[in-house]
Amino acid sequence: MSVIEEEGVRGGKGVFREICAEDDVDLQPTEIESLCMNCYKNGSTRLLLTKIPFFKEIIISSFTCPHCNWSNTEVQSAGRIQEQGVTYTLKVRSKQDLNREVVKADCATTTIPELDFEIPAYTQKGSLSTVEGLIDRAVAGLEQDQPVRQVGTAPNISVLQVINDPSGNSFVENPFAPQKDEVLTVTQYKRTAEQDAQLGLKENETKEEEEETPGNDIETLRNEVLVFNTNCPECNAPASTNMKLVQIPHFKEVIIMATNCDNCGHRTNEVKSGGATEELGTRITLRVTDPSDMSRDLLKSETCSVLIPELEFELGMAALGGKFTTLEGLLKDIKELIVSKNPFTCGDSSTPERAEKLEIFGKKIDKIIAGEMEAHIILNDPAGNSYLQNVYAPDPDPEMKIEKYKRTFEQNDDLGLNDMKIEGYREDISDS
């Protein structure tokens, strides 16, 4: 039996136990004999598998050598790799921005473009710190190796700090949650094959398998459920992903992808638009007046943002991914994302004001779901691929307003349309 299995069997309460003041008896570290890499004699390593509440599982290891007195302490993440990578872009404009708390995974890259400064992935261990703490740690490392080299910023200069984490496990605090943060941009993205390889993930399918997929036969896709071999995002065990084309009445086709893991029971689902980007963006505004509105079918694409003016709340593009659910399901997902999954709502990182603010936000969401509070739900999709059910179809819905608008240059840039050439490309190919 391995060390991790022994730790999980002890107490019979699972491998990772949450830190608790009353658990000082059962939650004991495991001690094993280890080789000292300084003097090559035997020392001892103490391992503790624990879980930080509302954050993730971690492995704390401490090595000491009685012969040369060398010691080393590490904290390693034991949480699962997320389905998508994440990039946090923070415009540091004041001293308060430097105090934002940051969860930085060891595979994350931190850059400051104005200083031509970068902290590459795997050069720092995972940490829970602040923006200022990350910079101070990097400066200390540079001063240790290169005493004459210094990194600093003028106090009145606005700088941009970018944290790019392909594992999706890093986090930058939004002190204004649940309101939108004007200086913080969060973008989720699909990892490349190289990033999957760096994270030790198995590629879902080879190039030959992709070519054999009957993707050119639309009728086959409409009538069959396609199955792909993949890995569970929770336990990394072999799993299967089902894909099906579904026609939404009075709208268009969408692709629904669902992954089920027989090993741990984890389930995920994702919705992709089956059509092209529309010529115009779409803004859908629904006035929620009755609990029956919660049963409306809703398609939120990855490019769609959600606004609730009564709560001064905005959910940016890519957050929550693509979903085909009901209005109630979307509101519950928003509450879970903002209130339950926020790692800074408890423990030393939490403040009474922040916790009370998020608790009030969650209660208002519950009131909207129960029909006790009127609100407007706005779906703004510049790609035009989102949908909200009209329960009066084919007649107009008196509580819903659908607007078509011309995208701005910035919106086209976010969708990658400004660099897309759709006219005259054949002539360019022949000339080359």
N, C-alpha and C positions, 0 to 999 in steps of 0.2 A: 504494500500500500504506500502511495506517495505521501510526501509531507503535506500537500494541500488536502488530500483525501483524509489524512489523519486529523487535520484541523477541522474538517467539515464534520467528521463523525463525532468528535468530542462535543458533548452537550446535545447532539441530535437536532440542532436548530439551523442547519445550513452551513455552507462554506464561509460566507461572509456575514459577520454579525455587526449590527450598527453600534457605534460608540455609545456607551451608556454608563453613567456614574455608578449604577447599582450592579454592574456586570463585572466587577473587579475580580471575582473568584473564577468564573467560567472562562472569561476572555483572557487566557494566558498565552504568551508567545511560545512558539515551538523552537527548541534549540537543537542545532545539528552541528556536527564537527565539520569544519571546512578548511581548505588549504589557504594559507596566507600568501598573497601574491607579492608581498614585500620581502619576506625572509624565507618563504617556501616551507614553513613549519605549520603545524596544525593549530588553528584557532577555532572560534565558535561563531556561528551565525544564528541570530534570533529572528524568527519570522512571525509576523502578526498579520492575519488576514482580517480586515475590518471594512466597514462601510461608512462613509461620511453621509449623514442624513441629507436627503434631497440633492445629492451630488452623484457619487458613483463608488464602486468598490475599489479599494487600493490594497497594495501589499507593502508593508513596512518591513524593511530588513536592516539589521544592524550587525556589523562584523567587528570583532575585537580579537587581537592577537596578544596573548600573555608574554610572548617571547620578545617581540620588538615594539610592543605597545601601539602598533598601527591599528587604526579604526576607520570604518567607513559606514555611513548611513545613507540609505536610498529609499525613495518613495516611488513605487511603480503603479501605473494604472492597470486595473484588472477589469475595467468596464468594456462593454462591447463597442466595436467600431460602428459608427452610424452609417445609414444608407447613403448619405451624401456628404461631401466635404463642405466646409464653411469658411467664408472670408469675412472678417470684421474690419471695417475701415473707419477709423476714428480721427476726426479733426480736433486736435488738441489746441484749444483757444484760451484756456485759463488754467490756473493752478488747480481748480477743482477737478478738471478733467484728468489730471495726473493722479488723483486719488481714487479713480474708478478701480474696482476690484476686477481681476483678470484670472481666469482659469486657463493656463497654457499647457497643452500637451507637449510631450517631448518631440513629436513629429511635426509640430507647427513651425512655420517660418515667420519671423517678425521683421518688418522693414520700415524704414523712415526715409522716403524718397528724397525729401529736401536735404538730407545729410548724406545721401548716397550710402546709407548704413543698413546692414542686414545681419540678422541673427539666423543662420541657417538651421534647418531641421536637424534634430538629434545632437546639437552641440550644447544644449542645456536640458537638464532633466525637467520633467513635468513639475509644475509649481502652481500654488495658489498665492497670488501676490496682487500688486497694483500696477498701473501703467508706469508710475515712477519707479517701482521696485524692479520691473523688467529692465528698464534703462540703466538703473544703478548697477544691477547685476552684470549687465554687458560691459559697462564702463570699468567695473572692478576687474573683470577678466582681461580687458585690453590693457589696463594699467599694470597688471601682473606680468604679462608677456612682453609688453612694449611700453616701458615707463615714459617715453617721450611722447607717446601718442595720447591725445585726449579727445574725448567726444563731449560736446556740450551744445546747448541751444540758448539763444538769446531769449530772455523772459517774455518779450513782447512779440515774438515771431510765432505765427500760427504754423504748426507742423501737422503732418499726416502720418498716422501710424497704422500699419496694415498687419493683421495676423491671419495667415493662411494655413488652415489645418485640414488636410485631406481626410483625417479620421472623424472630423465633425464633433470632437469632444472638448474643444476649447470654448471659452465663453467670456464675453466682455459685458460688464455691468451696465444696465440702463437705469440710471438713478431716477428717471421720470416715469418708470413703468407704473401703470399700463399705457401711459401716453407715449406717443412717438418721440424718439430721440432725434433731434435735428442734426446732431453732429456725428451720429453713429449709423453706419449702413451695414446691414447683414445680408450676405448673399450666399445662397447654397448652390452647389454645383455637382455635376457628375464627375467622379474620379476618372483619370486616364488609366490606361493599362499599366503604365510605369508607376503611378501612385499606388495602384492595387498591389503591384509586386513589392514595393517598398514596405507596405503595411503587412505583407505576408498573406494576402488574400489570393485565393485561387480564381483564375479567370473563368468567367461563366461559360464561355463557349469558344471554340477555336474558329479560325477564319473559314475552314472547310465546312463546319457545322452551320455557320451563318449563311453560306452560299446554298446549302441544302434546304434551308428553311423556305417553305412555300410562300414567301412573302409577295410573289408576283400574282398569285391566284387570289383575287379579292373574294370570289365566291367561296373558296375554301376557308378563308379567314372568317367569313361571316357565319358559316355553318358549323365550324369546328372549334374546339378549345385546344389551343396549342400548348404543349408542355415543354419547359426548358429545365435542364439540370442547373442548379445553382447552390449556394451555401446560405445557411440561415444567418441573418444579421445579428441574431441574439447569441447563439452558441457555436456558430461556424460549422455546424454539422451539415452533411449533404441534405439538400431539400429540393423541392420542385416548385417552379413558378408557372402558373396557368395564365394564359393570355386569351382574351376574347374580344372581338369587335361587337359593340352594342349600339343599336340605333336609338337615340333619344327622341321621342315624339316631338314634332314641331321644332326640332333643332338640327342635329347632325350626328354623325357617327363618332364614337369615342372608343379608346382602347383601355380595357380594364385588366390590370395585372395583379394577381394575388399570389402570395407565397405562404405556404403552410409547412411547418416543421414538425415531423413526427417525433423528433427527439425531445424537444422541450415544449412543444405546443404553441410556439410563437407564431403569430399571424400578422401579415402586413398586406396592404392593398394600395395601389397607385393608379391614377387615371391620367391618360395622355389623350390629347386631342387627336382625332383621326383625320382632321382636315388641315388645310393650309392656313397661314396667317391671313386674316381678313383685311380688306382694303381700309376699313375704318375700325377704330376702337369702339368698345361698347361699355356704357355705364348703366347699370341696373339699380334702381332705387326702389326698395319695398318699404312701405309703412306698415309696421307690425301692429295690428290692432286686436288680434284674437289668438288664443292658443292654437287654433287649427292651422295657423300660418306655419307653425313649427314642423308640420308634416310635408311641406312643399319640397319636392325634389330639387337638388341644387348641384350644379357642376362648377367647381372652382378649378380653373387651370393653374399651372405653375406661374403664369404671368399675371395673375389676378391679385389685386389688393382688396382688402375688406375694411370699410370704414363704418363706425357707429358714432355719429356726431354727438348724441346725447351722453356718451361716455368719454368723449374726447379721445377716442381710440382709433388707431390705424394699424392694420396688419399688412406688412409689406409684401412685395412679390416674392415668390419662392418659399415663404414661410408656410409650413404645414404641407407643402407640395400640392400636387393635383389630387382632388377628391371628388368623388361622386357620392353624395350623401343627402341628408335632409338639412333644413335650416337649423333644426334642433341639434343635429349632429355636429354641424359647423360651430355653433355657439359653445357646445360642450368641449370641443377640441381647443377652441380659443381659451376657454377658462382653464383647461388643463395645462396648456402651454404657458400662460402668463402666471398662474397662481401655483399650480402643483409642481411643475417642472422647473421652476426658477430656483437655482442653487443658492441664491442669496436671500431666501425668505426665512431662514432659521439659523441657529447657531451664532457664532461670533460675528458672522458677516451681516446678520440681520439687525435692523433697528425697529423699535416699536412703531415709529411713524410709517416706515415702509411696509411692515406687516399689516398694519391697520388699513393702509391705502389699498393694498392688494386684496384684503378681505372684503372691503367695501365694493371693489370692482367685481369680485366673484359673486357677491350677493345681488348686485344689479343685473348680472348675466342671468342668474336664477330667476329674477323677477321678470325679465323679458321672456324667458322660456315659459314661465307660468302664466303669461298674459297679464301680469300685474303692473307692467310698465310699458308704455308705448315708446317705440324707438324706430329709427330708420336704419335699415341695413343696405349699404351701398357696395356693390361689386363693380370695381373699375378694372377692366381688362383691356389694355391697349392692343392685344392680339385678337380680340373679339371672339374668343373661344370659350367663354363662360356662359352659364345658363341658370335661370331660376324659373321654376315651373309657374305657368299661368293657369290657375285653377278654373278660370272662366273660359279657357280656350275652346273654340277659336275666337270668341269675343274678347275685347280688350279687358284688362284687369284694372279696376278702378283704384287699387291700392299700389299698383306697380307702374313705374315709368322707365322706359328703355330709350336711351339716347345713343346715337351714333356720332362720333366725333373724329376729326382728323388728328392723327398722332403728331406730337411735337418731334423735333429733331432728336432730343434726348431720349424719348421713348423708342424711336426707331433705332437709336444707337444701342439701347439696352436689349432690344430684340435681335440685334445683329443685322438689321436691314440696310443700314447705311453703306456697309461694305459688300452688299450682295448685288451683283450685276446680272440683270435678267434680260437685257437687250444688247444685241451686237456681240455676244460672247463667241458665237460661232465664227464670225469674221476674225476675231482676235486669235482664235485657235489656228485658223488657216494661215494667217499672216506669220505666226510663229513657226 
